[in-house]
């Protein structure tokens, strides 16, 4: 079978007994970076010397089928450098190949930066979306955030420290300066910190420079009644960002409480 195992995201003490047992008993370990995994095993006191096979974003597709085939006869342990494999980390292609080949896939749960940041954010946790790493180019970032402006679930993003300030500024521009958010950095580590406030406040804070791995959590858009003209503007903005007209109309109608049919007709009428 394929065994997907979460590894510590900072604090070594978060390694579960099941993870250590899996390292001790596995003959094959597929790892994002074999050097990092070898170091982790050493720090955990693992005596086993399994075969370490690199599986990262540049070779995963090429190696997925062969590893899935091996898993027909022996267990293959899948780990990434930190957190849960497949969640903005390598592993998805291998799991898909395993499922296609009829190989059993199981999981050893553990640390997750997504859930940790969400839990400490102070924002609603009943419904949320994980949006992964933000686009690096400003234009792509702006377009991506425009599409999410009407999302009413709490949103979780990964971002590097050196781009945090610029990304928060664009978020404030697209979501509104007063939208509630949080930034967690160095989760589970010695200098762990979570800063909460409006997007404008967080952008100002980040301007001074932030170190460490960061996770941004942003409150969803509030459902509110709006006049038809404002709603048409929101639809047009979404369409300009690449969203299909019908999808944009549906999303804005859900956000504003307006009739999707009336809104769609108003958008078409404006174009003629």
Helices and strands as residue ranges (DSSP letters): E 2-5, G 12-14, H 17-25, E 28-31, H 34-43, E 51-54, H 60-70, E 76-79, H 92-100, E 105-108, H 113-120, E 128-133, H 138-148, E 154-159, G 161-163, H 164-175, E 180-185, E 193-198, H 199-206, E 214-218, H 228-240, H 245-256, H 260-271
